[in-house]
Amino acid sequence: MNISERMMEPPEIVEIDSSVSTVACDGGAMGHPVVYLCFDDKDYVDCYYCGRRFVRISPVDKAAHH
């Protein structure tokens, strides 16, 4: 896979429990410095390095997805 193909891939979406207020992202397989992202009053937050989206989801919603 070349760089242009990788850039076209959608960012990874990571489901997080709705009680969590801050997440850490290290870029996964691609890697980058660890950053801590705060949800504040939002239900999702995107990593400004790799584009991963962390989505807060309630246990009820999580059960419906699986």
C-alpha positions in Angstrom: 0.0 0.0 0.0 1.5 3.3 -1.0 1.2 6.6 0.9 -1.7 8.0 -1.3 -3.8 4.9 -0.7 -3.1 5.1 3.0 -4.2 8.7 3.1 -7.5 7.9 1.5 -8.4 5.3 4.2 -11.0 6.6 6.7 -9.7 7.2 10.2 -10.1 4.5 12.8 -13.2 4.9 15.0 -12.7 3.7 18.6 -15.7 3.3 20.9 -15.2 4.5 24.5 -17.4 4.1 27.5 -19.6 7.2 28.0 -18.2 7.7 31.5 -14.7 8.4 30.2 -13.7 12.1 30.0 -10.1 11.8 28.6 -8.4 9.3 26.2 -4.8 8.7 25.3 -3.8 8.1 21.7 -0.4 6.8 20.5 -1.2 6.4 16.8 -1.5 2.6 17.0 0.5 0.9 14.2 1.6 4.1 12.6 2.7 5.6 16.0 3.1 9.1 17.2 3.8 10.8 20.6 1.2 10.0 23.2 -1.4 12.7 23.4 -4.3 13.0 25.8 -7.6 14.2 24.4 -10.5 15.6 26.4 -14.1 15.1 25.4 -15.3 18.2 27.2 -19.0 18.5 26.3 -18.7 16.5 23.0 -19.5 12.8 22.3 -16.4 12.4 20.2 -12.9 13.7 19.9 -10.4 13.3 17.0 -6.7 12.9 17.4 -4.9 15.8 15.7 -1.9 13.5 14.8 -3.5 10.5 13.2 -7.2 11.3 12.8 -8.4 8.5 15.0 -11.9 9.3 16.3 -12.8 8.3 19.8 -16.6 8.1 20.3 -18.3 7.9 23.7 -21.0 5.3 23.7 -23.3 4.2 26.4 -23.4 0.5 27.5 -26.9 0.3 26.0 -25.8 1.6 22.6 -22.7 -0.6 22.7 -24.9 -3.7 23.3 -27.0 -2.7 20.3 -23.9 -2.5 18.0 -22.7 -6.0 18.8 
